[in-house]
């Protein structure tokens, strides 16, 4: 992790043009499929240089992350240029998982991924979409082992991360990684303190990012069905209107839990990354930022539901998912009007049994460390708790 990347000089300053040039040289192409990504990259780099206080490890990690996004986008465009028929693929009625972090959405995504009739965004193909996966080799693709090695290295670098954010190379991953290809993603603020970039992200036009999100899904399903997608990230709540403009037939499953039970855990996840990658880390600032971000997210998604979209949502509750995951899945499928095959039931049951330990409630993190006051949280999120009767949840 100590090597110096071409996009950063000896003074630990990232530079946009050298990063872009390095990516173009690696792929031998300069076709990014438009320039909607550029403003986000420029704002991100400026914020990283002036606000993040990255250490050597952080500079290397962020350089690698940015280059990976640029290289993947170049490779995707090259694949489209060689196979324009990919654009004819249709993404029909995808199911998006929403809800605050740490509310059972990861376990839900793994359960849905067990259904052979459904398609999830898998870690290995999201990290390296090209060449696009092929059904005949999707279980033995060499990128699976490479992705698992990356997960193992990350878990070594960030102690305790595996228990906070379970991951598997062939398991589902959040859509953040696809939105990052347009450099409009919460992925980056989860790695570094970038308040100026984060503020811009809350109000920027996310439609181009979701159009590129769709472009990648078309590529991935082209030679590797099925095409009934199950996707997720809590961040979709912040940009729900942009998502809807690209996926007007999308359905949603929203997981719920009392905010006071999970917010400190979310902050601890941020602190885990930032404290390793930066010279300084302010837990109080992390707490304030996450409180504001997720209150905005819930406000936006509930307003969207109230604008005639309530019938597109199915609600699941953390306690019920813990107690009876298969029963909750059956009710979800019934609400979607979709069949739940016996094969899917058996695979889901096996996964639930083998991962019961990982589905326990997130660990207890001291709220006071992040400046979180339980009474203030209860007041700030009262509108949400009351709507879904979360004060009665056990």
Secondary structure, DSSP 8 states (H G I E B T S, - for coil): -----TTB-TT--B-HHHHHHHHHHHHT----SSSTTHHHHHHHHHHHHHHS-B-HHHHHHHHHHHHHHHHHHHHHHHHHHH-GGGGG----S-EEEEE-TTSSHHHHHHHHHT-TT-EE-BHHHHH---S---GGGTTT-HHHHHHHHHHHHHHHHSTTHHHHS---TTSB--THHHHGGGT--TTTTTTS--HHHHHHHTTS--HHHHHHHHHHHHHHHHTS----EEEE-GGGGGGHHHHHHH-TT-EEEEEE--GGGTHHHHHHHHHHHHHHHBS---HHHHHHHHHHHHHHHHHHHHHHIIIIIGGGEEEEEHHHHHH-HHHHHHHHHHHHT----HHHHHHHHHHHHHTTGGGS------GGGGT--HHHHHHHTHHHHHHTTGGG--
